[in-house]
Amino acid sequence: MINPKITAALQDHIKIVPSADKSIYLVGPIRLPVNLDNETVVFQWYCWLRCDSMPGNLCGEGEYDQAAIIEMLSSSNLAEAQQSSVLVYGDFKESPDALIRMHSICHTGDIFGSKRCDCGFQLKQSMKMIAAHGSGALFYLANHEGRGIGLFSKAMAYVLQEQGLDTVEANLELGFEDDMRNYDDAIAVLNHLRTLPVTLITNNPRKLEALQRSGAEVKERVPLWGDISEFNEKYLKTKVARSGHFGS
């Protein structure tokens, strides 16, 4: 039995967000001081979980049993499937102008600092851009590894790239589409946190189109290029030539 004081403490920090035919449990905000170039920048952190990972009777909108949700977490083995989250900076809800970044998780780039891609650079740089701007949000999308093919498949794609294939060719040869990412849940969370127009940090037209199709008002796009080296030059050129990314 969960202590009633625990459920009371979490009462105002768990919300249900509709997303297509599913629902999302959103927990936050949580104060998160972050080190950016040896300067401490304070973000507000939220994490979300699709209800199809939850017992069916907990997935409806409206009233829900918080104690039941908390009780089931310890037996759900959620560590086996990563959850997405969002870092919010400033008055994201009401600011007339806010930057957002839809960042696809990159285990090798974000964590290890791999130079095969520019993902780690884009992650840190977009956080700096949002903080300098004064308001914004960075969505960290955990089911986007390898453009949606997963970490193990991405490792196999890397083997093929070392044999001369480019990023797109490797994914296709493994039976995947070039890009399998879906932004529906992230957009649902965005619409929950903010209804005003946003400026999107991206070089990827598909991210821009996904937001525009959802009805989100994107008034501007800001490019994000950098950290180009001998190790990722082919990768970056493939993004433009094969995946339609906007050039620098």
KOLVEXFI-629316 format. One record per residue (C-alpha): x, y, z; residue number from 0; residue in three letters. Coordinates in Angstrom, 3 decimals. Each point is the difference from the previous one (the first is absolute). Layout:
        px        py        pz    k    r
         X         Y         Z  NUM  ALA
...
END
This chain:
        px        py        pz    k    r
     0.000     0.000     0.000    0  MET
     1.366     3.395    -1.016    1  ILE
     0.213     2.568     2.785    2  ASN
    -2.725     2.661    -0.575    3  PRO
     2.620     2.706     0.636    4  LYS
     1.920    -1.254    -3.033    5  ILE
    -3.003     0.198    -2.307    6  THR
    -0.827     3.452     1.381    7  ALA
     3.554     1.189    -0.708    8  ALA
    -0.304    -1.147    -3.624    9  LEU
    -3.598     1.098    -0.523   10  GLN
     0.752     3.240    -1.857   11  ASP
     2.970    -1.404    -1.910   12  HIS
    -1.639    -2.787    -2.019   13  ILE
    -2.237     0.957    -2.917   14  LYS
    -1.714    -1.947    -2.779   15  ILE
     0.608     1.289    -3.537   16  VAL
    -2.084    -1.436    -2.882   17  PRO
     2.005    -1.206    -3.016   18  SER
    -1.898    -1.465    -2.962   19  ALA
    -1.792    -3.107     1.310   20  ASP
     2.293    -0.277     3.034   21  LYS
     0.781     2.102     3.045   22  SER
     3.266     1.192     1.493   23  ILE
     0.916     0.279     3.670   24  TYR
     2.070     3.153     0.474   25  LEU
     1.913     0.542     3.253   26  VAL
     1.521     3.360     0.902   27  GLY
     1.114     2.721     0.178   28  PRO
     3.166    -0.908     1.900   29  ILE
     2.754     2.541     0.609   30  ARG
     3.114    -1.163    -1.869   31  LEU
     3.227     2.021     0.232   32  PRO
     2.179    -0.819    -3.031   33  VAL
     3.697     0.636    -0.641   34  ASN
     0.438     1.831    -3.315   35  LEU
     3.621     0.989    -0.610   36  ASP
     0.678     0.209     3.745   37  ASN
    -3.026     2.222     0.538   38  GLU
    -3.010    -1.287     1.931   39  THR
    -3.250     0.490    -1.922   40  VAL
    -3.261    -0.983     1.676   41  VAL
    -2.580    -1.783    -2.152   42  PHE
    -3.356    -1.503     0.908   43  GLN
    -0.095    -3.696    -0.887   44  TRP
    -2.968    -2.155    -0.998   45  TYR
    -0.059    -3.692    -0.917   46  CYS
    -2.806    -1.851    -1.749   47  TRP
    -1.228    -3.575    -0.375   48  LEU
    -2.503    -1.318    -2.524   49  ARG
    -2.912    -1.728     1.674   50  CYS
     0.366    -3.092    -2.192   51  ASP
     2.824    -0.844     2.404   52  SER
    -2.517     0.200     2.842   53  MET
    -2.868    -2.292     1.067   54  PRO
    -3.006     0.509    -2.281   55  GLY
    -2.305     1.292     2.716   56  ASN
     2.422     2.870     0.655   57  LEU
     0.059     1.281    -3.566   58  CYS
    -3.251     1.925    -0.103   59  GLY
    -0.246     3.763     0.115   60  GLU
    -1.425     1.879     2.965   61  GLY
     0.156    -1.621     3.433   62  GLU
     2.763    -2.473     0.720   63  TYR
     1.397    -1.782     3.041   64  ASP
     3.412     1.476     0.807   65  GLN
     0.712    -2.607     2.659   66  ALA
    -0.601    -2.775    -2.537   67  ALA
     2.364     1.673    -2.462   68  ILE
     2.761     0.281     2.604   69  ILE
    -0.505    -3.585     1.165   70  GLU
     0.344    -1.447    -3.480   71  MET
     3.239     1.868    -0.843   72  LEU
     2.255    -2.312     2.017   73  SER
    -1.284    -3.060    -1.892   74  SER
    -0.070     1.536    -3.491   75  SER
     3.743    -0.197    -0.719   76  ASN
    -0.065     3.461    -1.596   77  LEU
     3.804     0.081    -0.089   78  ALA
    -0.151    -2.448    -2.932   79  GLU
    -1.748     2.627    -2.123   80  ALA
     1.221     3.575     0.181   81  GLN
    -2.469     2.836     0.458   82  GLN
     0.123     3.396    -1.677   83  SER
     0.185     3.318     1.802   84  SER
     0.165     3.746    -0.476   85  VAL
     2.119     2.779     1.502   86  LEU
    -1.912     3.271     0.283   87  VAL
     1.682     3.363     0.508   88  TYR
    -1.534     3.316     1.014   89  GLY
    -3.700     0.831    -0.305   90  ASP
    -0.591    -2.512    -2.762   91  PHE
    -3.775     0.086     0.260   92  LYS
    -0.512     3.755    -0.283   93  GLU
     3.127     1.366    -1.681   94  SER
    -0.927     1.597    -3.353   95  PRO
     3.075    -1.519    -1.627   96  ASP
     1.460    -3.391     0.904   97  ALA
     2.543    -2.356    -1.554   98  LEU
    -0.547    -3.750    -0.127   99  ILE
     2.202    -2.907    -1.022  100  ARG
    -1.275    -3.515    -0.758  101  MET
     3.199    -1.938     0.752  102  HIS
     0.229    -3.665    -0.937  103  SER
     1.963    -2.039     2.515  104  ILE
     3.477    -0.996    -1.154  105  CYS
     1.666    -2.374     2.450  106  HIS
     3.391     0.244    -1.697  107  THR
    -0.031     3.742    -0.638  108  GLY
    -1.814     1.355     3.055  109  ASP
     1.651    -2.270     2.594  110  ILE
     3.365    -1.054    -1.443  111  PHE
     0.652     3.142    -2.041  112  GLY
     0.338    -1.932    -3.275  113  SER
     1.341     2.011    -2.934  114  LYS
    -1.776    -2.227    -2.556  115  ARG
    -2.969     2.370     0.250  116  CYS
    -0.787     3.509     1.249  117  ASP
    -2.670    -1.034     2.507  118  CYS
     1.922     0.710     3.210  119  GLY
     0.921     3.452    -1.270  120  PHE
    -3.609     0.714    -1.020  121  GLN
    -1.291    -1.095     3.411  122  LEU
     2.252     2.321     1.994  123  LYS
    -0.178     2.854    -2.491  124  GLN
    -3.800     0.013    -0.104  125  SER
    -0.145     0.091     3.810  126  MET
     2.333     3.016    -0.067  127  LYS
    -2.116     1.671    -2.688  128  MET
    -3.190    -0.498     2.009  129  ILE
     1.558     1.356     3.205  130  ALA
     1.475     3.006    -1.814  131  ALA
    -3.355     0.686    -1.655  132  HIS
    -1.769     0.100     3.366  133  GLY
    -2.783    -2.530    -0.618  134  SER
    -0.328    -3.319    -1.748  135  GLY
    -0.046    -3.770     0.286  136  ALA
     2.200    -2.889    -1.042  137  LEU
    -1.919    -3.221    -0.650  138  PHE
     2.249    -3.048     0.446  139  TYR
    -1.602    -2.831    -1.968  140  LEU
     1.092    -3.393     1.287  141  ALA
    -1.619    -2.161    -2.693  142  ASN
     1.839     1.764    -2.837  143  HIS
     3.368    -1.756     0.193  144  GLU
     1.479    -0.508    -3.463  145  GLY
    -2.913     1.907    -1.587  146  ARG
    -2.385    -2.378     1.724  147  GLY
     1.667    -3.375    -0.640  148  ILE
     1.381    -0.481     3.527  149  GLY
     3.505    -0.217     1.414  150  LEU
     0.782    -3.610    -0.967  151  PHE
    -1.094     0.562    -3.605  152  SER
     1.955     3.256    -0.032  153  LYS
     3.120    -1.961     0.986  154  ALA
    -0.555    -2.352    -2.959  155  MET
    -0.514     3.030    -2.256  156  ALA
     3.345     1.357     1.210  157  TYR
     1.666    -3.270    -1.061  158  VAL
    -1.468     0.442    -3.479  159  LEU
     1.109     3.635    -0.097  160  GLN
     3.548    -1.141     0.715  161  GLU
    -0.316    -2.141    -3.148  162  GLN
    -0.788     3.119    -2.043  163  GLY
    -3.782     0.419     0.198  164  LEU
    -1.401     3.384     0.997  165  ASP
    -2.499     0.486     2.832  166  THR
    -3.083    -0.315    -2.183  167  VAL
     1.287    -3.028    -1.934  168  GLU
     0.871    -1.851     3.222  169  ALA
    -3.481     0.467     1.454  170  ASN
    -1.662    -1.077    -3.247  171  LEU
     2.193    -3.104    -0.365  172  GLU
    -1.014    -1.082     3.510  173  LEU
    -3.669     0.153    -1.023  174  GLY
    -0.844     3.321     1.623  175  PHE
    -1.238     3.232    -1.494  176  GLU
     2.422     2.912    -0.227  177  ASP
    -1.737     1.717     2.927  178  ASP
    -2.496    -1.769     2.294  179  MET
    -0.395     2.686     2.648  180  ARG
    -3.397     1.090     1.279  181  ASN
    -0.619     3.341     1.731  182  TYR
    -3.650    -0.425     1.066  183  ASP
     0.606    -0.422     3.734  184  ASP
     2.557     2.819     0.153  185  ALA
    -2.419     2.310    -1.800  186  ILE
    -2.798    -0.969     2.409  187  ALA
     2.247     0.943     2.932  188  VAL
     1.002     3.226    -1.758  189  LEU
    -3.657     0.942    -0.476  190  ASN
    -0.627    -0.718     3.688  191  HIS
     2.844     2.263     1.106  192  LEU
    -0.470     2.808    -2.535  193  ARG
    -2.591     1.137    -2.563  194  THR
     1.797     3.102    -1.262  195  LEU
     2.247    -0.003    -3.112  196  PRO
     3.499    -1.481     0.216  197  VAL
     3.280     0.253    -1.874  198  THR
     1.420    -3.415    -0.872  199  LEU
     3.741    -0.733     0.203  200  ILE
     0.623    -2.495    -2.800  201  THR
     1.592    -0.748    -3.346  202  ASN
    -2.569    -2.733    -0.668  203  ASN
    -3.061     0.905    -2.119  204  PRO
    -1.852    -3.102     1.247  205  ARG
    -0.009     1.330     3.553  206  LYS
    -1.330     3.309    -1.263  207  LEU
    -2.713    -1.740    -2.052  208  GLU
    -1.007    -2.232     2.931  209  ALA
    -0.656     3.011     2.228  210  LEU
    -1.821     1.886    -2.718  211  GLN
    -2.239    -3.009    -0.800  212  ARG
    -0.884    -0.312     3.677  213  SER
    -1.381     3.528     0.056  214  GLY
     2.858     1.367     2.098  215  ALA
     0.863     3.529    -1.070  216  GLU
     3.655     0.119    -1.033  217  VAL
     0.776     3.556    -0.971  218  LYS
     3.686    -0.456    -0.776  219  GLU
     2.832    -2.511    -0.385  220  ARG
     3.510     0.461     1.365  221  VAL
     2.825    -2.136    -1.471  222  PRO
     2.501    -1.872     2.146  223  LEU
     3.270    -0.954    -1.705  224  TRP
     3.452    -0.479     1.466  225  GLY
     2.641    -2.440     1.254  226  ASP
     0.794    -1.063    -3.578  227  ILE
     3.037    -2.284    -0.243  228  SER
     1.600    -2.685    -2.140  229  GLU
    -1.927    -2.584     2.008  230  PHE
    -3.520     1.291    -0.720  231  ASN
     0.406     1.833    -3.309  232  GLU
    -1.575    -2.819    -2.064  233  LYS
    -2.801    -0.386     2.561  234  TYR
    -0.860     3.704    -0.178  235  LEU
     0.125     0.077    -3.806  236  LYS
    -2.339    -3.025    -0.085  237  THR
    -2.489     1.860     2.189  238  LYS
    -0.236     2.719    -2.631  239  VAL
     0.307    -2.081    -3.166  240  ALA
    -2.047    -3.071     0.983  241  ARG
    -2.256     1.063     2.905  242  SER
    -0.885     3.478    -1.248  243  GLY
     1.424     1.967     2.909  244  HIS
     0.370     3.729    -0.441  245  PHE
     3.601     0.968    -0.774  246  GLY
     2.123     2.095     2.339  247  SER
END
